[in-house]
C-alpha cells in the first residue's frame, strides 16, 4: 500500500507519526522471524532509516513491471 503526505502538509511531522504507528504495529503484531520491507522513493529512505530500516541492496533490490501501452491507432 502506498502512503503519502500531501506536499502542503510535508515538514509537519506527519510522516514520522505514520511511521511511528507502523513501527508500533510491527513490534506488536509481527513475529520476530517476520520480514518487513519498504520501497523508498527519494528522501523517504531518510525517514525510514530514522525508524531502523536499512538498505537491502545488493542482497535484494526492488523491481517493477509496467505494461507497455498499445500503439496509438
PDB file of N, CA, C, O and CB in Angstrom:
ATOM      1  N   UNK A   1       0.847  -1.166   0.000  1.00  0.00           N
ATOM      2  CA  UNK A   1       0.000   0.000   0.000  1.00  0.00           C
ATOM      3  C   UNK A   1       0.891   1.228   0.000  1.00  0.00           C
ATOM      4  O   UNK A   1       1.892   1.273   0.715  1.00  0.00           O
ATOM      5  CB  UNK A   1      -0.963  -0.002   1.211  1.00  0.00           C
ATOM      6  N   UNK A   2       0.544   2.193  -0.775  1.00  0.00           N
ATOM      7  CA  UNK A   2       1.274   3.457  -0.793  1.00  0.00           C
ATOM      8  C   UNK A   2       0.707   4.391   0.266  1.00  0.00           C
ATOM      9  O   UNK A   2      -0.503   4.466   0.474  1.00  0.00           O
ATOM     10  CB  UNK A   2       1.205   4.115  -2.190  1.00  0.00           C
ATOM     11  N   UNK A   3       1.603   5.091   0.920  1.00  0.00           N
ATOM     12  CA  UNK A   3       1.213   6.132   1.869  1.00  0.00           C
ATOM     13  C   UNK A   3       1.990   7.376   1.484  1.00  0.00           C
ATOM     14  O   UNK A   3       3.201   7.310   1.270  1.00  0.00           O
ATOM     15  CB  UNK A   3       1.493   5.708   3.369  1.00  0.00           C
ATOM     16  N   UNK A   4       1.315   8.497   1.395  1.00  0.00           N
ATOM     17  CA  UNK A   4       1.981   9.739   1.027  1.00  0.00           C
ATOM     18  C   UNK A   4       1.370  10.891   1.813  1.00  0.00           C
ATOM     19  O   UNK A   4       0.205  10.847   2.208  1.00  0.00           O
ATOM     20  CB  UNK A   4       1.874   9.996  -0.497  1.00  0.00           C
ATOM     21  N   UNK A   5       2.166  11.901   2.027  1.00  0.00           N
ATOM     22  CA  UNK A   5       1.704  13.126   2.682  1.00  0.00           C
ATOM     23  C   UNK A   5       1.669  14.201   1.608  1.00  0.00           C
ATOM     24  O   UNK A   5       2.656  14.416   0.905  1.00  0.00           O
ATOM     25  CB  UNK A   5       2.639  13.542   3.899  1.00  0.00           C
ATOM     26  N   UNK A   6       0.538  14.872   1.480  1.00  0.00           N
ATOM     27  CA  UNK A   6       0.421  15.947   0.506  1.00  0.00           C
ATOM     28  C   UNK A   6       1.525  16.979   0.723  1.00  0.00           C
ATOM     29  O   UNK A   6       1.898  17.284   1.856  1.00  0.00           O
ATOM     30  CB  UNK A   6      -0.964  16.611   0.596  1.00  0.00           C
ATOM     31  N   UNK A   7       2.031  17.501  -0.368  1.00  0.00           N
ATOM     32  CA  UNK A   7       3.158  18.443  -0.320  1.00  0.00           C
ATOM     33  C   UNK A   7       2.907  19.588   0.668  1.00  0.00           C
ATOM     34  O   UNK A   7       3.810  19.978   1.408  1.00  0.00           O
ATOM     35  CB  UNK A   7       3.425  19.015  -1.717  1.00  0.00           C
ATOM     36  N   UNK A   8       1.687  20.122   0.680  1.00  0.00           N
ATOM     37  CA  UNK A   8       1.409  21.261   1.553  1.00  0.00           C
ATOM     38  C   UNK A   8       1.405  20.887   3.042  1.00  0.00           C
ATOM     39  O   UNK A   8       1.394  21.767   3.903  1.00  0.00           O
ATOM     40  CB  UNK A   8       0.073  21.871   1.181  1.00  0.00           C
ATOM     41  N   UNK A   9       1.414  19.597   3.338  1.00  0.00           N
ATOM     42  CA  UNK A   9       1.439  19.145   4.735  1.00  0.00           C
ATOM     43  C   UNK A   9       2.770  18.513   5.115  1.00  0.00           C
ATOM     44  O   UNK A   9       2.945  18.084   6.256  1.00  0.00           O
ATOM     45  CB  UNK A   9       0.319  18.152   4.981  1.00  0.00           C
ATOM     46  N   UNK A  10       3.697  18.450   4.192  1.00  0.00           N
ATOM     47  CA  UNK A  10       5.005  17.878   4.486  1.00  0.00           C
ATOM     48  C   UNK A  10       5.797  18.814   5.393  1.00  0.00           C
ATOM     49  O   UNK A  10       5.588  20.028   5.396  1.00  0.00           O
ATOM     50  CB  UNK A  10       5.782  17.602   3.185  1.00  0.00           C
ATOM     51  N   UNK A  11       6.704  18.229   6.157  1.00  0.00           N
ATOM     52  CA  UNK A  11       7.532  19.017   7.063  1.00  0.00           C
ATOM     53  C   UNK A  11       6.848  19.334   8.384  1.00  0.00           C
ATOM     54  O   UNK A  11       7.353  20.138   9.168  1.00  0.00           O
ATOM     55  CB  UNK A  11       7.932  20.292   6.396  1.00  0.00           C
ATOM     56  N   UNK A  12       5.700  18.706   8.635  1.00  0.00           N
ATOM     57  CA  UNK A  12       4.957  18.961   9.870  1.00  0.00           C
ATOM     58  C   UNK A  12       4.981  17.755  10.813  1.00  0.00           C
ATOM     59  O   UNK A  12       4.272  17.734  11.819  1.00  0.00           O
ATOM     60  CB  UNK A  12       3.514  19.332   9.543  1.00  0.00           C
ATOM     61  N   UNK A  13       5.799  16.753  10.482  1.00  0.00           N
ATOM     62  CA  UNK A  13       5.906  15.583  11.349  1.00  0.00           C
ATOM     63  C   UNK A  13       4.887  14.487  11.085  1.00  0.00           C
ATOM     64  O   UNK A  13       4.842  13.497  11.815  1.00  0.00           O
ATOM     65  CB  UNK A  13       5.783  16.009  12.748  1.00  0.00           C
ATOM     66  N   UNK A  14       4.064  14.650  10.047  1.00  0.00           N
ATOM     67  CA  UNK A  14       3.036  13.637   9.773  1.00  0.00           C
ATOM     68  C   UNK A  14       3.649  12.311   9.337  1.00  0.00           C
ATOM     69  O   UNK A  14       3.179  11.252   9.753  1.00  0.00           O
ATOM     70  CB  UNK A  14       2.075  14.139   8.698  1.00  0.00           C
ATOM     71  N   UNK A  15       4.687  12.351   8.509  1.00  0.00           N
ATOM     72  CA  UNK A  15       5.350  11.120   8.087  1.00  0.00           C
ATOM     73  C   UNK A  15       5.927  10.375   9.267  1.00  0.00           C
ATOM     74  O   UNK A  15       5.857   9.147   9.321  1.00  0.00           O
ATOM     75  CB  UNK A  15       6.443  11.421   7.084  1.00  0.00           C
ATOM     76  N   UNK A  16       6.498  11.102  10.215  1.00  0.00           N
ATOM     77  CA  UNK A  16       7.047  10.473  11.415  1.00  0.00           C
ATOM     78  C   UNK A  16       5.941   9.854  12.262  1.00  0.00           C
ATOM     79  O   UNK A  16       6.128   8.780  12.834  1.00  0.00           O
ATOM     80  CB  UNK A  16       7.833  11.495  12.241  1.00  0.00           C
ATOM     81  N   UNK A  17       4.809  10.511  12.347  1.00  0.00           N
ATOM     82  CA  UNK A  17       3.680   9.938  13.107  1.00  0.00           C
ATOM     83  C   UNK A  17       3.191   8.657  12.452  1.00  0.00           C
ATOM     84  O   UNK A  17       2.916   7.666  13.128  1.00  0.00           O
ATOM     85  CB  UNK A  17       2.516  10.953  13.213  1.00  0.00           C
ATOM     86  N   UNK A  18       3.086   8.686  11.131  1.00  0.00           N
ATOM     87  CA  UNK A  18       2.649   7.496  10.396  1.00  0.00           C
ATOM     88  C   UNK A  18       3.643   6.356  10.614  1.00  0.00           C
ATOM     89  O   UNK A  18       3.250   5.232  10.927  1.00  0.00           O
ATOM     90  CB  UNK A  18       2.503   7.806   8.882  1.00  0.00           C
ATOM     91  N   UNK A  19       4.934   6.653  10.446  1.00  0.00           N
ATOM     92  CA  UNK A  19       5.953   5.620  10.628  1.00  0.00           C
ATOM     93  C   UNK A  19       5.979   5.110  12.060  1.00  0.00           C
ATOM     94  O   UNK A  19       6.205   3.921  12.283  1.00  0.00           O
ATOM     95  CB  UNK A  19       7.327   6.157  10.243  1.00  0.00           C
ATOM     96  N   UNK A  20       5.755   5.972  13.023  1.00  0.00           N
ATOM     97  CA  UNK A  20       5.692   5.546  14.423  1.00  0.00           C
ATOM     98  C   UNK A  20       4.571   4.544  14.641  1.00  0.00           C
ATOM     99  O   UNK A  20       4.753   3.550  15.343  1.00  0.00           O
ATOM    100  CB  UNK A  20       5.500   6.752  15.341  1.00  0.00           C
ATOM    101  N   UNK A  21       3.413   4.800  14.044  1.00  0.00           N
ATOM    102  CA  UNK A  21       2.281   3.872  14.166  1.00  0.00           C
ATOM    103  C   UNK A  21       2.582   2.553  13.463  1.00  0.00           C
ATOM    104  O   UNK A  21       2.265   1.481  13.978  1.00  0.00           O
ATOM    105  CB  UNK A  21       1.000   4.500  13.582  1.00  0.00           C
ATOM    106  N   UNK A  22       3.196   2.636  12.283  1.00  0.00           N
ATOM    107  CA  UNK A  22       3.551   1.414  11.553  1.00  0.00           C
ATOM    108  C   UNK A  22       4.538   0.591  12.366  1.00  0.00           C
ATOM    109  O   UNK A  22       4.378  -0.623  12.490  1.00  0.00           O
ATOM    110  CB  UNK A  22       4.149   1.752  10.166  1.00  0.00           C
ATOM    111  N   UNK A  23       5.557   1.238  12.921  1.00  0.00           N
ATOM    112  CA  UNK A  23       6.555   0.516  13.702  1.00  0.00           C
ATOM    113  C   UNK A  23       5.931  -0.095  14.954  1.00  0.00           C
ATOM    114  O   UNK A  23       6.277  -1.215  15.330  1.00  0.00           O
ATOM    115  CB  UNK A  23       7.710   1.448  14.086  1.00  0.00           C
ATOM    116  N   UNK A  24       5.032   0.611  15.593  1.00  0.00           N
ATOM    117  CA  UNK A  24       4.348   0.063  16.770  1.00  0.00           C
ATOM    118  C   UNK A  24       3.550  -1.181  16.381  1.00  0.00           C
ATOM    119  O   UNK A  24       3.542  -2.168  17.118  1.00  0.00           O
ATOM    120  CB  UNK A  24       3.413   1.127  17.407  1.00  0.00           C
ATOM    121  N   UNK A  25       2.882  -1.140  15.229  1.00  0.00           N
ATOM    122  CA  UNK A  25       2.140  -2.302  14.758  1.00  0.00           C
ATOM    123  C   UNK A  25       3.084  -3.468  14.506  1.00  0.00           C
ATOM    124  O   UNK A  25       2.802  -4.601  14.898  1.00  0.00           O
ATOM    125  CB  UNK A  25       1.357  -1.964  13.483  1.00  0.00           C
ATOM    126  N   UNK A  26       4.213  -3.186  13.845  1.00  0.00           N
ATOM    127  CA  UNK A  26       5.186  -4.239  13.543  1.00  0.00           C
ATOM    128  C   UNK A  26       5.679  -4.877  14.839  1.00  0.00           C
ATOM    129  O   UNK A  26       5.715  -6.101  14.957  1.00  0.00           O
ATOM    130  CB  UNK A  26       6.380  -3.671  12.730  1.00  0.00           C
ATOM    131  N   UNK A  27       6.057  -4.050  15.806  1.00  0.00           N
ATOM    132  CA  UNK A  27       6.601  -4.562  17.057  1.00  0.00           C
ATOM    133  C   UNK A  27       5.564  -5.333  17.866  1.00  0.00           C
ATOM    134  O   UNK A  27       5.915  -6.223  18.641  1.00  0.00           O
ATOM    135  CB  UNK A  27       7.149  -3.424  17.883  1.00  0.00           C
ATOM    136  N   UNK A  28       4.300  -4.997  17.691  1.00  0.00           N
ATOM    137  CA  UNK A  28       3.233  -5.647  18.446  1.00  0.00           C
ATOM    138  C   UNK A  28       2.700  -6.903  17.760  1.00  0.00           C
ATOM    139  O   UNK A  28       2.358  -7.872  18.438  1.00  0.00           O
ATOM    140  CB  UNK A  28       2.102  -4.677  18.666  1.00  0.00           C
ATOM    141  N   UNK A  29       2.623  -6.904  16.431  1.00  0.00           N
ATOM    142  CA  UNK A  29       1.924  -7.964  15.718  1.00  0.00           C
ATOM    143  C   UNK A  29       2.781  -8.864  14.835  1.00  0.00           C
ATOM    144  O   UNK A  29       2.356  -9.970  14.503  1.00  0.00           O
ATOM    145  CB  UNK A  29       0.893  -7.364  14.894  1.00  0.00           C
ATOM    146  N   UNK A  30       3.961  -8.428  14.449  1.00  0.00           N
ATOM    147  CA  UNK A  30       4.786  -9.215  13.537  1.00  0.00           C
ATOM    148  C   UNK A  30       5.751 -10.060  14.359  1.00  0.00           C
ATOM    149  O   UNK A  30       6.469  -9.528  15.206  1.00  0.00           O
ATOM    150  CB  UNK A  30       5.560  -8.297  12.538  1.00  0.00           C
ATOM    151  N   UNK A  31       5.778 -11.383  14.118  1.00  0.00           N
ATOM    152  CA  UNK A  31       6.708 -12.222  14.884  1.00  0.00           C
ATOM    153  C   UNK A  31       8.161 -11.833  14.612  1.00  0.00           C
ATOM    154  O   UNK A  31       8.477 -11.247  13.576  1.00  0.00           O
ATOM    155  CB  UNK A  31       6.490 -13.707  14.545  1.00  0.00           C
ATOM    156  N   UNK A  32       9.036 -12.166  15.555  1.00  0.00           N
ATOM    157  CA  UNK A  32      10.449 -11.812  15.405  1.00  0.00           C
ATOM    158  C   UNK A  32      11.059 -12.385  14.141  1.00  0.00           C
ATOM    159  O   UNK A  32      12.031 -11.837  13.622  1.00  0.00           O
ATOM    160  CB  UNK A  32      11.234 -12.289  16.602  1.00  0.00           C
ATOM    161  N   UNK A  33      10.510 -13.471  13.639  1.00  0.00           N
ATOM    162  CA  UNK A  33      11.017 -14.083  12.407  1.00  0.00           C
ATOM    163  C   UNK A  33      10.461 -13.391  11.156  1.00  0.00           C
ATOM    164  O   UNK A  33      10.839 -13.744  10.039  1.00  0.00           O
ATOM    165  CB  UNK A  33      10.663 -15.574  12.378  1.00  0.00           C
ATOM    166  N   UNK A  34       9.568 -12.412  11.334  1.00  0.00           N
ATOM    167  CA  UNK A  34       8.948 -11.717  10.210  1.00  0.00           C
ATOM    168  C   UNK A  34       9.945 -10.837   9.475  1.00  0.00           C
ATOM    169  O   UNK A  34      10.985 -10.458  10.014  1.00  0.00           O
ATOM    170  CB  UNK A  34       7.777 -10.879  10.691  1.00  0.00           C
ATOM    171  N   UNK A  35       9.607 -10.523   8.244  1.00  0.00           N
ATOM    172  CA  UNK A  35      10.448  -9.674   7.395  1.00  0.00           C
ATOM    173  C   UNK A  35       9.556  -8.583   6.819  1.00  0.00           C
ATOM    174  O   UNK A  35       8.571  -8.881   6.144  1.00  0.00           O
ATOM    175  CB  UNK A  35      11.153 -10.504   6.247  1.00  0.00           C
ATOM    176  N   UNK A  36       9.890  -7.336   7.078  1.00  0.00           N
ATOM    177  CA  UNK A  36       9.106  -6.203   6.596  1.00  0.00           C
ATOM    178  C   UNK A  36       9.991  -5.392   5.660  1.00  0.00           C
ATOM    179  O   UNK A  36      11.110  -5.025   6.017  1.00  0.00           O
ATOM    180  CB  UNK A  36       8.573  -5.322   7.783  1.00  0.00           C
ATOM    181  N   UNK A  37       9.488  -5.117   4.468  1.00  0.00           N
ATOM    182  CA  UNK A  37      10.266  -4.309   3.530  1.00  0.00           C
ATOM    183  C   UNK A  37       9.441  -3.118   3.062  1.00  0.00           C
ATOM    184  O   UNK A  37       8.211  -3.170   3.026  1.00  0.00           O
ATOM    185  CB  UNK A  37      10.722  -5.157   2.323  1.00  0.00           C
ATOM    186  N   UNK A  38      10.135  -2.051   2.708  1.00  0.00           N
ATOM    187  CA  UNK A  38       9.506  -0.829   2.227  1.00  0.00           C
ATOM    188  C   UNK A  38      10.184  -0.412   0.937  1.00  0.00           C
ATOM    189  O   UNK A  38      11.373  -0.665   0.742  1.00  0.00           O
ATOM    190  CB  UNK A  38       9.584   0.303   3.288  1.00  0.00           C
ATOM    191  N   UNK A  39       9.439   0.220   0.068  1.00  0.00           N
ATOM    192  CA  UNK A  39      10.002   0.839  -1.119  1.00  0.00           C
ATOM    193  C   UNK A  39      10.193   2.315  -0.776  1.00  0.00           C
ATOM    194  O   UNK A  39       9.248   2.994  -0.376  1.00  0.00           O
ATOM    195  CB  UNK A  39       9.074   0.636  -2.395  1.00  0.00           C
ATOM    196  N   UNK A  40      11.400   2.796  -0.934  1.00  0.00           N
ATOM    197  CA  UNK A  40      11.693   4.183  -0.593  1.00  0.00           C
ATOM    198  C   UNK A  40      11.910   4.987  -1.861  1.00  0.00           C
ATOM    199  O   UNK A  40      12.877   4.762  -2.590  1.00  0.00           O
ATOM    200  CB  UNK A  40      12.927   4.276   0.325  1.00  0.00           C
ATOM    201  N   UNK A  41      11.017   5.919  -2.123  1.00  0.00           N
ATOM    202  CA  UNK A  41      11.184   6.835  -3.246  1.00  0.00           C
ATOM    203  C   UNK A  41      11.832   8.111  -2.732  1.00  0.00           C
ATOM    204  O   UNK A  41      11.307   8.766  -1.831  1.00  0.00           O
ATOM    205  CB  UNK A  41       9.819   7.139  -3.942  1.00  0.00           C
ATOM    206  N   UNK A  42      12.970   8.455  -3.309  1.00  0.00           N
ATOM    207  CA  UNK A  42      13.643   9.696  -2.956  1.00  0.00           C
ATOM    208  C   UNK A  42      13.975   9.801  -1.486  1.00  0.00           C
ATOM    209  O   UNK A  42      14.510   8.855  -0.906  1.00  0.00           O
ATOM    210  CB  UNK A  42      12.803  10.853  -3.351  1.00  0.00           C
ATOM    211  N   UNK A  43      13.669  10.937  -0.864  1.00  0.00           N
ATOM    212  CA  UNK A  43      14.077  11.171   0.520  1.00  0.00           C
ATOM    213  C   UNK A  43      13.334  10.324   1.547  1.00  0.00           C
ATOM    214  O   UNK A  43      13.658  10.385   2.733  1.00  0.00           O
ATOM    215  CB  UNK A  43      13.887  12.605   0.850  1.00  0.00           C
ATOM    216  N   UNK A  44      12.342   9.532   1.121  1.00  0.00           N
ATOM    217  CA  UNK A  44      11.641   8.659   2.072  1.00  0.00           C
ATOM    218  C   UNK A  44      12.618   7.710   2.756  1.00  0.00           C
ATOM    219  O   UNK A  44      12.385   7.293   3.890  1.00  0.00           O
ATOM    220  CB  UNK A  44      10.536   7.855   1.358  1.00  0.00           C
ATOM    221  N   UNK A  45      13.713   7.364   2.071  1.00  0.00           N
ATOM    222  CA  UNK A  45      14.684   6.453   2.677  1.00  0.00           C
ATOM    223  C   UNK A  45      15.281   7.057   3.948  1.00  0.00           C
ATOM    224  O   UNK A  45      15.623   6.324   4.876  1.00  0.00           O
ATOM    225  CB  UNK A  45      15.801   6.116   1.676  1.00  0.00           C
ATOM    226  N   UNK A  46      15.408   8.363   3.999  1.00  0.00           N
ATOM    227  CA  UNK A  46      15.938   9.010   5.203  1.00  0.00           C
ATOM    228  C   UNK A  46      14.954   8.890   6.363  1.00  0.00           C
ATOM    229  O   UNK A  46      15.356   8.677   7.507  1.00  0.00           O
ATOM    230  CB  UNK A  46      16.250  10.492   4.926  1.00  0.00           C
ATOM    231  N   UNK A  47      13.675   9.026   6.065  1.00  0.00           N
ATOM    232  CA  UNK A  47      12.648   8.858   7.090  1.00  0.00           C
ATOM    233  C   UNK A  47      12.649   7.424   7.606  1.00  0.00           C
ATOM    234  O   UNK A  47      12.651   7.202   8.817  1.00  0.00           O
ATOM    235  CB  UNK A  47      11.259   9.228   6.534  1.00  0.00           C
ATOM    236  N   UNK A  48      12.649   6.449   6.698  1.00  0.00           N
ATOM    237  CA  UNK A  48      12.630   5.049   7.109  1.00  0.00           C
ATOM    238  C   UNK A  48      13.848   4.700   7.946  1.00  0.00           C
ATOM    239  O   UNK A  48      13.737   3.934   8.904  1.00  0.00           O
ATOM    240  CB  UNK A  48      12.561   4.142   5.893  1.00  0.00           C
ATOM    241  N   UNK A  49      15.009   5.247   7.604  1.00  0.00           N
ATOM    242  CA  UNK A  49      16.241   4.971   8.352  1.00  0.00           C
ATOM    243  C   UNK A  49      16.111   5.431   9.805  1.00  0.00           C
ATOM    244  O   UNK A  49      16.674   4.807  10.705  1.00  0.00           O
ATOM    245  CB  UNK A  49      17.446   5.665   7.682  1.00  0.00           C
ATOM    246  N   UNK A  50      15.378   6.513  10.037  1.00  0.00           N
ATOM    247  CA  UNK A  50      15.179   7.003  11.408  1.00  0.00           C
ATOM    248  C   UNK A  50      14.443   5.979  12.265  1.00  0.00           C
ATOM    249  O   UNK A  50      14.505   6.035  13.494  1.00  0.00           O
ATOM    250  CB  UNK A  50      14.401   8.324  11.394  1.00  0.00           C
ATOM    251  N   UNK A  51      13.748   5.046  11.622  1.00  0.00           N
ATOM    252  CA  UNK A  51      12.971   4.038  12.340  1.00  0.00           C
ATOM    253  C   UNK A  51      13.616   2.654  12.271  1.00  0.00           C
ATOM    254  O   UNK A  51      12.974   1.646  12.566  1.00  0.00           O
ATOM    255  CB  UNK A  51      11.562   3.975  11.780  1.00  0.00           C
ATOM    256  N   UNK A  52      14.891   2.615  11.877  1.00  0.00           N
ATOM    257  CA  UNK A  52      15.644   1.369  11.921  1.00  0.00           C
ATOM    258  C   UNK A  52      15.672   0.565  10.644  1.00  0.00           C
ATOM    259  O   UNK A  52      16.257  -0.518  10.622  1.00  0.00           O
ATOM    260  CB  UNK A  52      15.109   0.535  12.970  1.00  0.00           C
ATOM    261  N   UNK A  53      15.061   1.052   9.576  1.00  0.00           N
ATOM    262  CA  UNK A  53      15.096   0.331   8.305  1.00  0.00           C
ATOM    263  C   UNK A  53      16.438   0.587   7.623  1.00  0.00           C
ATOM    264  O   UNK A  53      16.963   1.699   7.666  1.00  0.00           O
ATOM    265  CB  UNK A  53      13.914   0.764   7.382  1.00  0.00           C
ATOM    266  N   UNK A  54      16.984  -0.449   6.999  1.00  0.00           N
ATOM    267  CA  UNK A  54      18.295  -0.342   6.354  1.00  0.00           C
ATOM    268  C   UNK A  54      18.171  -0.771   4.896  1.00  0.00           C
ATOM    269  O   UNK A  54      17.252  -1.500   4.526  1.00  0.00           O
ATOM    270  CB  UNK A  54      19.359  -1.209   7.095  1.00  0.00           C
ATOM    271  N   UNK A  55      19.115  -0.304   4.074  1.00  0.00           N
ATOM    272  CA  UNK A  55      19.155  -0.694   2.668  1.00  0.00           C
ATOM    273  C   UNK A  55      19.393  -2.201   2.565  1.00  0.00           C
ATOM    274  O   UNK A  55      20.168  -2.763   3.338  1.00  0.00           O
ATOM    275  CB  UNK A  55      20.260   0.091   1.905  1.00  0.00           C
ATOM    276  N   UNK A  56      18.737  -2.841   1.628  1.00  0.00           N
ATOM    277  CA  UNK A  56      18.894  -4.284   1.454  1.00  0.00           C
ATOM    278  C   UNK A  56      19.827  -4.637   0.302  1.00  0.00           C
ATOM    279  O   UNK A  56      20.315  -5.766   0.239  1.00  0.00           O
ATOM    280  CB  UNK A  56      17.547  -4.923   1.225  1.00  0.00           C
ATOM    281  N   UNK A  57      20.087  -3.704  -0.608  1.00  0.00           N
ATOM    282  CA  UNK A  57      20.958  -3.993  -1.749  1.00  0.00           C
ATOM    283  C   UNK A  57      22.386  -4.212  -1.249  1.00  0.00           C
ATOM    284  O   UNK A  57      22.795  -3.540  -0.302  1.00  0.00           O
ATOM    285  CB  UNK A  57      20.910  -2.835  -2.797  1.00  0.00           C
ATOM    286  N   UNK A  58      23.137  -5.096  -1.826  1.00  0.00           N
ATOM    287  CA  UNK A  58      22.828  -5.888  -3.011  1.00  0.00           C
ATOM    288  C   UNK A  58      22.117  -7.199  -2.704  1.00  0.00           C
ATOM    289  O   UNK A  58      21.819  -7.967  -3.618  1.00  0.00           O
ATOM    290  CB  UNK A  58      24.084  -6.176  -3.758  1.00  0.00           C
ATOM    291  N   UNK A  59      21.839  -7.469  -1.414  1.00  0.00           N
ATOM    292  CA  UNK A  59      21.176  -8.717  -1.040  1.00  0.00           C
ATOM    293  C   UNK A  59      19.831  -8.864  -1.761  1.00  0.00           C
ATOM    294  O   UNK A  59      19.475  -9.957  -2.204  1.00  0.00           O
ATOM    295  CB  UNK A  59      20.969  -8.773   0.485  1.00  0.00           C
ATOM    296  N   UNK A  60      19.097  -7.770  -1.875  1.00  0.00           N
ATOM    297  CA  UNK A  60      17.850  -7.764  -2.631  1.00  0.00           C
ATOM    298  C   UNK A  60      17.655  -6.365  -3.200  1.00  0.00           C
ATOM    299  O   UNK A  60      18.172  -5.388  -2.659  1.00  0.00           O
ATOM    300  CB  UNK A  60      16.634  -8.190  -1.738  1.00  0.00           C
ATOM    301  N   UNK A  61      16.912  -6.277  -4.283  1.00  0.00           N
ATOM    302  CA  UNK A  61      16.611  -4.992  -4.900  1.00  0.00           C
ATOM    303  C   UNK A  61      15.141  -4.958  -5.287  1.00  0.00           C
ATOM    304  O   UNK A  61      14.551  -5.990  -5.603  1.00  0.00           O
ATOM    305  CB  UNK A  61      17.512  -4.741  -6.135  1.00  0.00           C
ATOM    306  N   UNK A  62      14.557  -3.774  -5.262  1.00  0.00           N
ATOM    307  CA  UNK A  62      13.181  -3.623  -5.711  1.00  0.00           C
ATOM    308  C   UNK A  62      13.120  -3.615  -7.230  1.00  0.00           C
ATOM    309  O   UNK A  62      14.017  -3.107  -7.902  1.00  0.00           O
ATOM    310  CB  UNK A  62      12.564  -2.341  -5.144  1.00  0.00           C
ATOM    311  N   UNK A  63      12.065  -4.177  -7.749  1.00  0.00           N
ATOM    312  CA  UNK A  63      11.860  -4.202  -9.194  1.00  0.00           C
ATOM    313  C   UNK A  63      10.397  -3.898  -9.482  1.00  0.00           C
ATOM    314  O   UNK A  63       9.538  -4.093  -8.622  1.00  0.00           O
ATOM    315  CB  UNK A  63      12.274  -5.580  -9.802  1.00  0.00           C
ATOM    316  N   UNK A  64      10.115  -3.426 -10.674  1.00  0.00           N
ATOM    317  CA  UNK A  64       8.749  -3.121 -11.071  1.00  0.00           C
ATOM    318  C   UNK A  64       8.559  -3.487 -12.536  1.00  0.00           C
ATOM    319  O   UNK A  64       9.515  -3.534 -13.310  1.00  0.00           O
ATOM    320  CB  UNK A  64       8.421  -1.629 -10.829  1.00  0.00           C
ATOM    321  N   UNK A  65       7.326  -3.741 -12.896  1.00  0.00           N
ATOM    322  CA  UNK A  65       6.979  -4.018 -14.287  1.00  0.00           C
ATOM    323  C   UNK A  65       5.821  -3.116 -14.653  1.00  0.00           C
ATOM    324  O   UNK A  65       4.807  -3.078 -13.955  1.00  0.00           O
ATOM    325  CB  UNK A  65       6.617  -5.527 -14.509  1.00  0.00           C
ATOM    326  N   UNK A  66       5.969  -2.391 -15.748  1.00  0.00           N
ATOM    327  CA  UNK A  66       4.886  -1.552 -16.244  1.00  0.00           C
ATOM    328  C   UNK A  66       4.541  -2.048 -17.629  1.00  0.00           C
ATOM    329  O   UNK A  66       5.388  -2.093 -18.521  1.00  0.00           O
ATOM    330  CB  UNK A  66       5.278  -0.031 -16.259  1.00  0.00           C
ATOM    331  N   UNK A  67       3.292  -2.418 -17.794  1.00  0.00           N
ATOM    332  CA  UNK A  67       2.864  -2.938 -19.089  1.00  0.00           C
ATOM    333  C   UNK A  67       3.041  -1.883 -20.166  1.00  0.00           C
ATOM    334  O   UNK A  67       2.702  -0.719 -19.951  1.00  0.00           O
ATOM    335  CB  UNK A  67       1.403  -3.401 -19.032  1.00  0.00           C
ATOM    336  N   UNK A  68       3.566  -2.270 -21.320  1.00  0.00           N
ATOM    337  CA  UNK A  68       3.694  -1.307 -22.408  1.00  0.00           C
ATOM    338  C   UNK A  68       2.314  -0.879 -22.900  1.00  0.00           C
ATOM    339  O   UNK A  68       1.373  -1.671 -22.942  1.00  0.00           O
ATOM    340  CB  UNK A  68       4.517  -1.904 -23.567  1.00  0.00           C
ATOM    341  N   UNK A  69       2.223   0.387 -23.267  1.00  0.00           N
ATOM    342  CA  UNK A  69       0.954   0.894 -23.799  1.00  0.00           C
ATOM    343  C   UNK A  69       0.814   0.422 -25.230  1.00  0.00           C
ATOM    344  O   UNK A  69       1.792   0.416 -25.977  1.00  0.00           O
ATOM    345  CB  UNK A  69       0.877   2.452 -23.717  1.00  0.00           C
ATOM    346  N   UNK A  70      -0.385   0.028 -25.623  1.00  0.00           N
ATOM    347  CA  UNK A  70      -0.567  -0.344 -27.038  1.00  0.00           C
ATOM    348  C   UNK A  70      -0.323   0.865 -27.926  1.00  0.00           C
ATOM    349  O   UNK A  70      -0.565   2.004 -27.528  1.00  0.00           O
ATOM    350  CB  UNK A  70      -1.993  -0.913 -27.285  1.00  0.00           C
ATOM    351  N   UNK A  71       0.151   0.607 -29.111  1.00  0.00           N
ATOM    352  CA  UNK A  71       0.414   1.698 -30.068  1.00  0.00           C
ATOM    353  C   UNK A  71      -0.882   2.446 -30.340  1.00  0.00           C
ATOM    354  O   UNK A  71      -1.946   1.848 -30.502  1.00  0.00           O
ATOM    355  CB  UNK A  71       1.021   1.149 -31.404  1.00  0.00           C
ATOM    356  N   UNK A  72      -0.765   3.760 -30.384  1.00  0.00           N
ATOM    357  CA  UNK A  72      -1.952   4.572 -30.694  1.00  0.00           C
ATOM    358  C   UNK A  72      -2.397   4.269 -32.111  1.00  0.00           C
ATOM    359  O   UNK A  72      -1.572   4.155 -33.018  1.00  0.00           O
ATOM    360  CB  UNK A  72      -1.660   6.097 -30.524  1.00  0.00           C
ATOM    361  N   UNK A  73      -3.697   4.139 -32.301  1.00  0.00           N
ATOM    362  CA  UNK A  73      -4.222   3.842 -33.644  1.00  0.00           C
ATOM    363  C   UNK A  73      -4.907   5.037 -34.238  1.00  0.00           C
ATOM    364  O   UNK A  73      -5.407   4.967 -35.361  1.00  0.00           O
ATOM    365  CB  UNK A  73      -5.188   2.673 -33.601  1.00  0.00           C
TER     366      UNK A  73
END
